[in-house]
Amino acid sequence: MNPGRWGLVILLIVTNCATAQTKQTGKSQPNLRMAVTFDDLPVSGPLPPGQSRVGIAEQIIRALKAEHVPPTYGFVNAVHAQYDPGTVDVLGTWRASGNLLGNHTWSHVSLNRVSLQDFEGDLLRDEPILDLLMAGQDWRWLRYPYLAEGDTMQKRLGIRVFLAQHGYKIASVTMNFDDYDWNGPYARCIAKHDAQSVNWLEASYLQAADENIGYYRAMSKQLYQRDIRYVLLLHVGAFDAHMLPQLLRLYRERDFSFVPLEQAEQDPFYRYDMNPKLLPGPDLLEQAMRDKHLPLPQKADYFKQLQAICR
């Protein structure tokens, strides 16, 4: 057989294999990429009756492993260890599972509300426990509490100088559906044994997540004519732990695959986060839209319903 015909045969084999795989799975291989991250370790939201902080962490870890999510960053507020030493076990459990830790400041302080000097001190105070538990691995990622980068240009520039000097990168957020809003209502509904309301919480949580996929993808495509690699923000709350298996399956069904944070942030969108020596640029898609004077897409708001349920 001549070389040209060999090429044709190989092409047919590859095409047939791909077609067979698509028919078998019902869809093509995932095209979208997402890094999963968690805020507020070791404590986020109230505890429902009969649950523990370590148990919540263990639920989350099992779900991550079941969906083969790469080692996942949890961003730490170590102040909780001062008031409840038992919460240190959450951090140990997280690390023992192979997951990673980053800096969320010692006391979850907002740079919009304190001086630059106070914020820097709070960030540094969080470092010893990270250095201890990460044992030589890269913990120099900052997730801004409240995603607040400073209410003045002086703060925004000043903190970037500080981060560059201390070798930090910024863990941005480009997929977020305010998951933490469900944790308080869940604790109330469990305490009242209100199964019907819990069912609504489950359905609305997944609906909000699904709607926000479209919200963020629409902005990414309008801004860059493509899907960036997204960074998802979740919290280590009881309802997040309860819903995480279903949530991760939802993202799989929407053609996402899960990648490490550092891989996601190699996307050009995050260049300002990976190199704080640069002048500030957008690290939220909403911010990038506002910078170009573009209207934000419509987004459903569940806050009032969540505040009212199981009262």
Residue pairs with C-beta under 8 A, 6 or more apart in sequence:
1 9
21 29
22 28
27 255
28 255
30 252
30 255
30 256
30 257
31 227
31 255
32 227
32 230
32 254
32 255
32 256
32 257
33 227
33 229
33 230
33 256
33 257
33 258
33 259
33 263
33 264
34 175
34 229
34 230
34 231
34 232
34 251
34 256
34 257
34 258
34 259
34 264
35 229
35 230
35 231
35 232
35 258
35 259
35 260
35 261
35 263
35 264
35 265
36 64
36 69
36 72
36 232
36 234
36 248
36 258
37 72
37 73
37 74
37 75
37 143
37 171
37 173
37 231
37 232
37 233
37 234
37 261
38 60
38 72
38 73
38 74
38 75
38 234
38 235
38 236
38 240
39 74
39 75
39 104
39 143
39 233
39 234
39 235
39 236
40 75
40 77
40 104
40 108
40 180
40 235
40 236
40 237
41 57
41 74
41 75
41 76
41 77
41 90
41 91
41 94
41 101
41 104
41 236
42 53
42 57
42 76
42 80
42 81
42 87
42 88
42 89
42 90
42 91
42 94
42 236
43 53
43 77
43 80
43 84
43 87
43 90
43 236
44 180
44 183
44 235
44 236
44 237
44 240
45 180
45 183
45 184
45 187
45 235
45 237
45 238
45 239
46 183
46 184
46 187
46 238
47 53
47 56
47 187
47 238
48 186
48 187
48 190
48 191
48 238
49 190
49 191
51 238
53 86
53 87
53 89
53 90
54 86
54 89
54 90
54 93
56 90
56 236
56 237
56 238
56 241
57 90
57 93
57 94
57 236
57 241
58 93
59 241
59 242
59 244
60 236
60 240
60 241
60 244
61 93
61 94
61 97
61 99
63 241
63 244
63 245
63 248
64 72
64 97
64 99
64 244
64 248
65 97
66 245
66 248
67 245
67 248
67 249
67 252
67 258
68 258
69 248
69 258
70 258
70 259
70 260
71 98
71 99
71 100
71 260
72 99
72 100
72 261
73 99
73 100
73 101
73 102
73 141
73 171
73 261
74 94
74 99
74 100
74 101
74 102
74 236
75 101
75 102
75 103
75 104
75 141
75 143
75 171
76 91
76 101
76 102
76 103
76 104
76 126
76 129
76 130
77 104
77 105
77 106
77 107
77 108
77 126
77 145
78 106
78 125
78 126
78 129
78 130
79 106
79 107
79 108
80 87
81 87
81 88
81 91
81 129
88 129
90 236
91 101
91 129
91 133
92 133
94 101
95 101
95 133
95 134
100 134
100 137
100 138
100 139
101 130
101 133
101 134
101 139
102 130
102 139
102 140
102 141
102 142
102 143
102 171
103 123
103 126
103 127
103 130
103 139
103 140
103 141
103 142
103 143
103 168
104 126
104 142
104 143
104 145
105 119
105 122
105 123
105 125
105 126
105 145
106 122
106 123
106 125
106 126
107 122
107 125
108 145
109 118
109 119
109 122
109 145
110 145
110 146
110 148
111 119
111 144
111 145
111 148
111 149
111 150
111 151
111 155
111 159
112 146
112 148
112 150
112 151
113 148
113 151
114 122
116 150
116 154
116 155
116 158
116 159
116 162
119 155
119 159
120 159
120 162
123 142
123 162
130 139
131 139
138 262
140 166
140 167
140 168
140 169
141 168
141 169
141 170
141 171
141 261
142 163
142 168
142 169
142 170
142 171
143 170
143 171
143 173
144 170
147 173
147 284
149 155
149 156
149 159
149 280
149 283
150 156
150 158
150 159
156 280
157 279
157 280
160 276
160 277
160 278
160 279
160 280
161 276
163 169
163 170
163 276
164 275
164 276
164 277
168 276
169 265
169 273
169 274
169 276
170 272
170 273
170 274
170 276
170 283
171 231
171 261
171 265
171 273
172 231
172 265
172 270
172 273
172 283
172 284
173 231
173 232
173 233
173 283
173 284
174 216
174 220
174 228
174 230
174 231
174 269
174 284
174 285
175 212
175 213
175 216
175 230
175 231
175 232
175 233
176 212
176 232
176 233
177 208
177 209
177 211
177 212
178 208
178 302
178 303
179 205
179 209
179 233
179 234
179 235
179 237
179 239
179 240
180 235
180 237
180 240
181 302
181 303
181 306
182 201
182 204
182 205
182 237
182 239
182 240
182 243
182 306
183 235
183 237
183 238
183 239
183 240
184 306
185 197
185 201
185 239
185 306
185 307
185 309
185 310
186 198
186 201
186 237
186 238
186 239
186 242
187 238
188 309
188 310
188 311
189 197
189 198
189 201
189 309
189 310
190 198
191 310
192 310
194 310
197 309
197 310
200 309
201 239
201 306
201 309
202 242
202 243
202 246
204 302
204 305
204 306
205 239
205 243
205 247
206 243
206 246
206 247
206 250
207 300
208 300
208 302
209 247
209 250
209 251
210 250
210 254
211 299
211 300
212 299
213 251
213 254
214 297
215 297
215 299
216 230
216 285
217 227
218 297
219 285
219 286
219 288
219 289
219 296
219 297
220 226
220 227
220 228
220 230
220 285
221 227
222 289
222 294
223 285
223 288
223 289
223 292
223 294
224 269
228 267
228 269
228 285
229 259
229 263
229 264
229 265
229 266
229 267
229 269
230 256
230 264
231 261
231 264
231 265
231 270
232 251
234 240
234 244
240 247
248 258
251 258
264 270
265 273
265 274
266 274
269 288
270 283
271 278
271 281
272 278
272 279
272 280
272 281
272 282
272 283
273 283
282 288
282 291
286 296
289 295
289 296
290 296
